[in-house]
Amino acid sequence: MVQTKKDMPSYVVTTGTQRYECHIERGILSRVAEYLPAKAGKIFIVTTEDVWKLYGSRITFPHELVFFPGGEPNKRLAVLEVMAGEMLAKGADRSSVIVAFGGGIVGDTGGFLAAIFMRGIPVIQVPTTLLAQVDASIGGKTGVNLAGGKNLIGAFHQPLAVLIDPSVLTTLPPREYRSGLFEVVKYGIISSPALFRLLADNSAGVLAMDSDAVDFIVSDSVRIKAEVVSADEKEGGLRRILNYGHTLGHALEAETSYSRMLHGEAVGFGMNAASYLAERLGLLAAADAKEMRRVTALYGPWPAVSDLRPEALAAHTLKDKKTIQGTTHFVLAEGVGTVRVVSGIAAADVVAAAAAAL
């Protein structure tokens, strides 16, 4: 770990081909220009109109704007093609740089656009939602959705830097903030008992966006993500643990056509289902499973899903990226801070876990 201004942390991600830093600093939004390559051509900021209205005045260097229409349903190849055409019309070339400036959907889409435009140009991630700051902006996963599943078309494309300003979270709608908190709960369960305990014991401070609490949950989550990605860039082993709660979470998103729940909310559901599944399989003590669900519930609620069929959700898991040759892999907890990847789970068990969580 190295230090940035105001003694806030910066965590290094080191992969086989690249090394970059995830800087966490209140006010860093006004210093994005310092992280642009010295010989960069035109800078293209990929963002949404609402983010730009809030924070565009802090971007003072020359740039071109490319607006993403926003929302999970627009995270599709057709929209990406329109954005690429707009860049070309505005003079983009192989020296250009994309700044993905927004939430997780913008980061995924802007990062993928950078990965494929003229076979790859640099990207800097500037996340403005909690979910994007603690998860989506780090690690180089980029992509768009198919009707049949989430992020099924994409590429690994590591950023030049990730610039995280926790102060922008104060303008998030409460639901968006809570959505990100479910991903933070995930980090506590998979790797950090200290983070889990803070979430369990100080939910009032976390929900009120107490600056000390927010800075801790952001920095500890980023630390975990950076360590995992550095050890396993392309999800060949350890990185799978970051998918805790995502298998049935992605299934829920696909079953509802990405229209009912925010991504973090779906992960919250998926974590509850995973706790029921781990308990059912004898991997997780009932008391631990109950505590995990209690902490998750502290950061709800999420939209009602009791009308969905558990069999339909289980069927969607077969289309998940983590399903290989017909075998679905689940990340399941054995306790707070300890998880394992389990495959070959009977369909009846998956259905039962989904039913319990609905």
C-alpha positions as CSV (number, residue, x, y, z in Angstrom):
1,M,0.0,0.0,0.0
2,V,1.2,3.5,-0.8
3,Q,-0.2,6.8,0.4
4,T,-2.0,9.6,-1.4
5,K,-2.8,13.1,-0.3
6,K,-4.8,13.4,2.9
7,D,-3.2,10.1,4.0
8,M,-5.9,8.1,2.3
9,P,-4.9,4.8,0.8
10,S,-4.0,3.7,-2.7
11,Y,-3.9,0.0,-3.6
12,V,-1.9,-1.4,-6.4
13,V,-3.2,-4.0,-8.8
14,T,-0.5,-6.0,-10.5
15,T,-1.4,-8.3,-13.4
16,G,0.8,-10.2,-15.9
17,T,0.8,-7.3,-18.2
18,Q,0.0,-4.2,-16.2
19,R,0.4,-2.4,-12.9
20,Y,-2.0,0.4,-11.8
21,E,-3.2,2.1,-8.7
22,C,-6.7,2.5,-7.2
23,H,-6.5,5.9,-5.5
24,I,-9.0,6.7,-2.8
25,E,-9.1,10.4,-2.0
26,R,-11.8,12.9,-1.2
27,G,-11.5,15.6,-3.9
28,I,-9.6,13.6,-6.4
29,L,-12.3,14.2,-9.0
30,S,-10.8,17.6,-9.6
31,R,-7.4,16.1,-10.3
32,V,-8.3,13.5,-13.0
33,A,-6.1,15.4,-15.5
34,E,-3.0,14.4,-13.5
35,Y,-3.5,10.8,-14.4
36,L,-3.9,11.2,-18.2
37,P,-1.0,9.9,-20.3
38,A,1.5,12.6,-21.3
39,K,1.1,11.8,-25.0
40,A,-2.6,11.2,-25.0
41,G,-4.7,12.3,-28.0
42,K,-8.3,13.3,-27.6
43,I,-9.9,12.5,-24.3
44,F,-13.4,11.0,-24.5
45,I,-15.5,11.1,-21.3
46,V,-18.1,8.4,-21.3
47,T,-20.8,9.3,-18.8
48,T,-24.5,9.8,-18.3
49,E,-26.3,13.1,-18.4
50,D,-27.2,13.0,-14.7
51,V,-23.6,12.4,-13.6
52,W,-22.4,15.2,-15.9
53,K,-24.9,17.7,-14.5
54,L,-23.7,16.9,-11.0
55,Y,-20.0,16.8,-11.5
56,G,-19.1,17.9,-15.0
57,S,-17.9,21.3,-13.8
58,R,-15.0,19.6,-12.0
59,I,-13.6,18.3,-15.3
60,T,-11.5,21.2,-16.6
61,F,-9.2,19.6,-19.2
62,P,-10.1,19.5,-22.9
63,H,-12.4,16.6,-23.8
64,E,-15.2,15.2,-25.9
65,L,-18.4,13.9,-24.3
66,V,-20.0,10.6,-25.2
67,F,-23.3,10.1,-23.3
68,F,-24.4,6.6,-22.4
69,P,-28.3,6.6,-22.1
70,G,-28.1,4.8,-18.8
71,G,-29.7,1.7,-17.3
72,E,-29.1,-2.0,-17.5
73,P,-31.4,-2.5,-20.6
74,N,-29.1,-0.2,-22.6
75,K,-26.0,-2.1,-21.8
76,R,-26.1,-3.8,-25.2
77,L,-24.0,-4.0,-28.3
78,A,-26.3,-1.8,-30.4
79,V,-25.8,1.1,-28.0
80,L,-22.1,0.5,-27.9
81,E,-21.9,0.7,-31.7
82,V,-23.7,4.1,-31.6
83,M,-21.2,5.3,-29.1
84,A,-18.2,4.1,-31.1
85,G,-19.5,5.8,-34.2
86,E,-19.9,9.0,-32.3
87,M,-16.3,8.8,-31.1
88,L,-15.1,8.2,-34.7
89,A,-17.1,11.2,-35.9
90,K,-15.4,13.4,-33.2
91,G,-11.9,12.4,-34.3
92,A,-11.0,9.5,-32.1
93,D,-7.9,7.5,-33.0
94,R,-5.5,5.0,-31.4
95,S,-4.0,7.7,-29.3
96,S,-7.3,8.6,-27.7
97,V,-8.2,7.8,-24.1
98,I,-11.6,7.0,-22.6
99,V,-12.5,8.2,-19.1
100,A,-15.4,6.1,-17.8
101,F,-17.1,8.5,-15.5
102,G,-20.2,7.1,-13.7
103,G,-21.6,4.0,-12.1
104,G,-20.9,0.4,-12.7
105,I,-22.9,0.2,-15.9
106,V,-20.9,3.1,-17.3
107,G,-17.7,1.6,-16.2
108,D,-18.5,-1.8,-17.8
109,T,-19.7,-0.2,-21.0
110,G,-17.0,2.5,-21.3
111,G,-14.3,0.0,-20.4
112,F,-15.5,-2.4,-23.1
113,L,-15.7,0.4,-25.6
114,A,-12.1,1.1,-24.8
115,A,-11.2,-2.6,-25.1
116,I,-12.6,-2.9,-28.7
117,F,-12.3,0.6,-30.2
118,M,-9.5,0.3,-32.8
119,R,-8.5,-3.0,-31.1
120,G,-8.0,-1.3,-27.8
121,I,-7.3,2.2,-26.3
122,P,-6.6,3.1,-22.7
123,V,-9.3,3.8,-20.1
124,I,-9.3,5.5,-16.7
125,Q,-12.1,4.5,-14.4
126,V,-13.7,7.3,-12.3
127,P,-16.5,5.6,-10.4
128,T,-19.3,7.7,-8.9
129,T,-21.5,5.1,-7.2
130,L,-20.6,2.9,-4.2
131,L,-21.0,-0.3,-6.1
132,A,-18.6,1.0,-8.8
133,Q,-16.1,2.3,-6.4
134,V,-15.8,-0.9,-4.4
135,D,-16.2,-3.4,-7.2
136,A,-17.0,-2.8,-10.8
137,S,-14.3,-0.2,-11.6
138,I,-11.4,-2.5,-10.4
139,G,-10.1,-5.6,-12.1
140,G,-10.6,-4.9,-15.8
141,K,-13.8,-6.8,-16.3
142,T,-15.8,-5.0,-19.0
143,G,-18.8,-6.0,-21.1
144,V,-22.4,-5.8,-22.1
145,N,-25.5,-8.0,-21.7
146,L,-27.3,-10.4,-23.9
147,A,-31.0,-11.0,-23.5
148,G,-30.1,-14.4,-22.1
149,G,-27.6,-13.3,-19.5
150,K,-25.5,-10.6,-17.9
151,N,-22.1,-9.5,-19.2
152,L,-21.9,-12.4,-21.7
153,I,-20.0,-10.3,-24.2
154,G,-16.9,-8.6,-22.9
155,A,-13.2,-8.5,-22.4
156,F,-10.6,-8.1,-19.7
157,H,-9.2,-4.6,-20.2
158,Q,-7.3,-3.2,-17.2
159,P,-7.5,0.6,-16.6
160,L,-4.6,3.0,-16.4
161,A,-5.9,4.0,-13.0
162,V,-9.0,4.0,-10.8
163,L,-9.8,7.3,-9.2
164,I,-12.2,7.0,-6.2
165,D,-13.7,10.1,-4.6
166,P,-16.0,9.0,-1.6
167,S,-17.4,12.5,-1.3
168,V,-19.5,12.1,-4.4
169,L,-21.5,9.3,-2.7
170,T,-23.5,12.0,-0.8
171,T,-25.5,12.7,-4.0
172,L,-26.5,9.1,-4.6
173,P,-30.2,8.3,-4.2
174,P,-30.6,6.1,-1.0
175,R,-31.5,3.1,-3.0
176,E,-28.4,3.3,-5.1
177,Y,-26.2,3.7,-2.0
178,R,-27.8,0.7,-0.4
179,S,-27.3,-1.3,-3.6
180,G,-23.6,-0.7,-3.3
181,L,-23.7,-1.7,0.4
182,F,-24.7,-5.3,-0.6
183,E,-21.4,-5.6,-2.4
184,V,-19.6,-4.4,0.7
185,V,-21.4,-7.0,2.7
186,K,-20.1,-9.5,0.2
187,Y,-16.5,-8.4,0.8
188,G,-17.0,-8.8,4.6
189,I,-18.3,-12.4,4.1
190,I,-15.6,-13.6,1.7
191,S,-12.6,-12.0,3.3
192,S,-12.9,-9.5,6.1
193,P,-14.5,-10.3,9.5
194,A,-13.6,-6.7,10.6
195,L,-15.6,-5.2,7.7
196,F,-18.5,-7.6,8.4
197,R,-18.5,-6.6,12.1
198,L,-18.6,-2.9,11.3
199,L,-21.5,-3.5,9.0
200,A,-23.2,-5.6,11.6
201,D,-22.6,-3.2,14.5
202,N,-22.7,0.3,13.0
203,S,-25.4,0.1,10.3
204,A,-26.8,3.5,11.5
205,G,-23.4,5.2,10.8
206,V,-23.0,3.4,7.5
207,L,-26.5,4.3,6.3
208,A,-26.0,7.9,7.4
209,M,-22.8,8.1,5.4
210,D,-20.6,8.9,8.3
211,S,-17.3,9.9,6.6
212,D,-15.1,7.6,8.8
213,A,-17.4,4.6,8.2
214,V,-17.7,5.3,4.4
215,D,-13.9,5.7,4.0
216,F,-13.3,2.4,5.8
217,I,-15.9,0.4,3.9
218,V,-14.6,1.8,0.6
219,S,-10.9,1.3,1.4
220,D,-11.2,-2.2,2.8
221,S,-13.4,-3.4,-0.1
222,V,-10.9,-1.9,-2.6
223,R,-8.0,-3.5,-0.7
224,I,-9.6,-6.9,-1.0
225,K,-10.5,-6.5,-4.7
226,A,-7.0,-5.3,-5.6
227,E,-5.4,-8.3,-3.7
228,V,-7.7,-10.8,-5.4
229,V,-7.3,-9.4,-8.9
230,S,-3.5,-9.2,-8.5
231,A,-3.4,-12.9,-7.6
232,D,-5.8,-14.0,-10.3
233,E,-6.5,-11.6,-13.1
234,K,-8.8,-13.7,-15.3
235,E,-10.8,-15.7,-12.8
236,G,-8.8,-19.0,-13.0
237,G,-9.0,-19.6,-9.3
238,L,-9.1,-17.2,-6.4
239,R,-11.0,-14.5,-8.2
240,R,-14.0,-16.7,-8.3
241,I,-14.7,-15.8,-4.7
242,L,-15.7,-12.3,-5.9
243,N,-18.8,-13.9,-7.4
244,Y,-20.3,-14.7,-4.0
245,G,-24.0,-14.0,-4.3
246,H,-23.7,-13.4,-8.1
247,T,-24.8,-16.8,-9.5
248,L,-28.5,-16.6,-8.4
249,G,-28.2,-12.8,-8.3
250,H,-27.5,-12.7,-12.1
251,A,-30.3,-15.3,-12.5
252,L,-32.7,-12.9,-10.8
253,E,-31.7,-10.1,-13.0
254,A,-32.1,-12.1,-16.2
255,E,-35.5,-13.5,-15.1
256,T,-36.8,-10.0,-14.5
257,S,-35.2,-8.6,-17.8
258,Y,-32.9,-6.3,-15.8
259,S,-35.9,-4.1,-15.0
260,R,-36.9,-4.7,-11.4
261,M,-33.7,-4.8,-9.3
262,L,-30.5,-2.9,-9.1
263,H,-27.4,-5.1,-9.4
264,G,-26.4,-4.8,-5.8
265,E,-30.0,-5.7,-4.7
266,A,-29.8,-8.8,-6.9
267,V,-26.5,-9.7,-5.2
268,G,-28.2,-9.3,-1.8
269,F,-30.8,-11.8,-2.8
270,G,-28.1,-14.1,-4.2
271,M,-26.1,-13.9,-0.9
272,N,-29.2,-14.9,1.0
273,A,-29.8,-17.8,-1.3
274,A,-26.1,-18.8,-1.0
275,S,-26.4,-18.8,2.8
276,Y,-29.4,-21.1,2.6
277,L,-27.6,-23.4,0.1
278,A,-24.4,-23.6,2.2
279,E,-26.5,-24.3,5.3
280,R,-28.5,-27.0,3.4
281,L,-25.3,-28.6,2.2
282,G,-23.8,-28.7,5.7
283,L,-21.0,-26.2,4.9
284,L,-22.3,-23.3,7.1
285,A,-23.6,-23.3,10.6
286,A,-27.2,-22.3,10.9
287,A,-26.3,-19.5,13.3
288,D,-23.7,-18.1,10.9
289,A,-26.1,-18.3,8.0
290,K,-28.8,-16.5,10.0
291,E,-26.4,-13.7,11.0
292,M,-25.3,-13.2,7.4
293,R,-28.9,-12.8,6.4
294,R,-29.6,-10.4,9.3
295,V,-26.7,-8.1,8.2
296,T,-27.8,-8.2,4.6
297,A,-31.3,-7.2,5.7
298,L,-29.9,-4.2,7.5
299,Y,-29.2,-2.6,4.2
300,G,-32.5,-3.4,2.4
301,P,-35.2,-3.5,1.5
302,W,-35.2,-4.6,-2.1
303,P,-38.1,-5.0,-4.5
304,A,-40.5,-7.9,-3.9
305,V,-39.6,-11.1,-5.7
306,S,-42.0,-13.6,-4.2
307,D,-43.9,-13.9,-7.5
308,L,-40.9,-15.5,-9.2
309,R,-40.5,-19.2,-9.7
310,P,-37.4,-20.8,-8.0
311,E,-37.2,-23.3,-10.8
312,A,-36.9,-20.5,-13.4
313,L,-34.0,-18.9,-11.4
314,A,-32.2,-22.2,-11.1
315,A,-32.6,-22.7,-14.9
316,H,-30.9,-19.4,-15.5
317,T,-27.8,-20.5,-13.6
318,L,-27.0,-22.9,-16.5
319,K,-26.4,-19.8,-18.7
320,D,-24.1,-18.1,-16.3
321,K,-20.5,-17.4,-17.2
322,K,-19.5,-19.6,-14.3
323,T,-21.2,-22.6,-15.8
324,I,-18.7,-24.7,-17.7
325,Q,-19.7,-27.8,-19.7
326,G,-23.1,-27.8,-17.9
327,T,-21.6,-27.6,-14.4
328,T,-22.5,-24.6,-12.4
329,H,-20.0,-23.3,-9.8
330,F,-21.3,-21.7,-6.6
331,V,-19.3,-19.6,-4.2
332,L,-20.5,-20.7,-0.7
333,A,-19.5,-19.5,2.7
334,E,-18.1,-21.7,5.5
335,G,-18.0,-18.8,7.9
336,V,-17.4,-15.1,7.9
337,G,-14.2,-14.5,6.1
338,T,-14.0,-18.0,4.5
339,V,-15.6,-19.2,1.3
340,R,-15.1,-22.0,-1.2
341,V,-16.2,-22.8,-4.7
342,V,-18.5,-25.8,-5.0
343,S,-19.7,-27.5,-8.1
344,G,-21.9,-30.4,-8.9
345,I,-24.7,-29.2,-6.7
346,A,-28.0,-31.0,-7.3
347,A,-30.7,-28.9,-9.1
348,A,-33.1,-29.7,-6.3
349,D,-30.8,-28.0,-3.8
350,V,-30.5,-24.9,-5.9
351,V,-34.2,-24.7,-6.3
352,A,-34.7,-25.1,-2.5
353,A,-32.2,-22.4,-1.7
354,A,-33.8,-20.0,-4.2
355,A,-37.3,-20.7,-2.8
356,A,-36.1,-20.0,0.7
357,A,-34.6,-16.7,-0.3
358,L,-37.7,-15.5,-2.3
